């Protein structure tokens, strides 16, 4: 894999990580709280496992969507996603 591809992959992982952390912070939730909420969907992840996956931004789309659901995220605004991508150094030309 080229370094450019790694960088692009890292950016998307960082975006996923920041989205989840931001939504958790808005709700003052800990990883243990998130683990309990996911268990209601029969998704069993320890708090430590969630922390590792979220910090690295490495998770399947299914887990990401389940997390969004249990956090009651009703919408992700494109402008907010672009702002985060800019913060992590992704060239704005890529969003057009």
N, C-alpha and C positions, 0 to 999 in steps of 0.2 A: 504494500500500500504506500502511495506517495505521501510526502509530508503535507502536501496541500489537502489530500483527502483526509488525513488524520486531523488536520486543523479544522476542516469542515465538520467532521464527525464530532470532534471535541466541542465545537461551538453549539451544536444541536444538543449534545448531552448537558452542557452547561446551562442552556436555555431550559431544558426540562427540570434540571435541579433547582434553578432559581424560581421557576414557576411554583413548584411544590413548596419550597421553603417559604416563599412569600405568602402563599395561601395558608400554610400552617401558622405562620406568624400572625396573620390577620385574625386568626381564630384562637390564638394563644394555646396551640396544641403541641404536645410533645410526641415523640416517636411512639411511645407506649400508647398514647391515645389513638394515634393513627392505626396502630396494630390492632387495637380493640375494635375500632370501627370497621376495618377490613375483615375481621373475623365474622362480622355480621353478614358478609357476602360469601362466607366459606372460603375466604382467602387468608391463609394462615402464614403470617410473616412476623418474625420476632422484631422487637424494636431495634435491636442491633443490626439485623439484616436490612431493615428498611433504611436505617441511617446510612449504612454502607452503599446501598443501591442509589439512594437519593443524592448523597454527597458526590458520588461518581457519575450520576446521571445515567446509569446503566440499568435499564429495566425494559421489559417488554411493553408493547403498546397496551396490552390487556391490563397490566398492573398500573400503568399511568392513568388509564381511563377509570379504573376502579378507585384510584386515589382521588381523582377529580370528583367522582361521584360521592364518595364518603365525606369529602370536604365541602360538598354542596356548592361547587364552582358552577355558576350558571352561564358564564361566558368568559372567553379569552379574547381580549381586544387585540386586533392586529397591531395597533399603534404601541401597545404595551410590549408586545413580543419584539417589535422592531427596536424599541428603546433598550431592552435588555441585550439584544444582539449587538447594538452599537456599543454598549458598555463593555461587552466582552471582546470588542475589536473586530467585528465582522463588517466588511466594507458595505456601505449603504447601497451601492450599485447592485448588490446581489438581491435586494428586496423588490426590485421593479418588475 
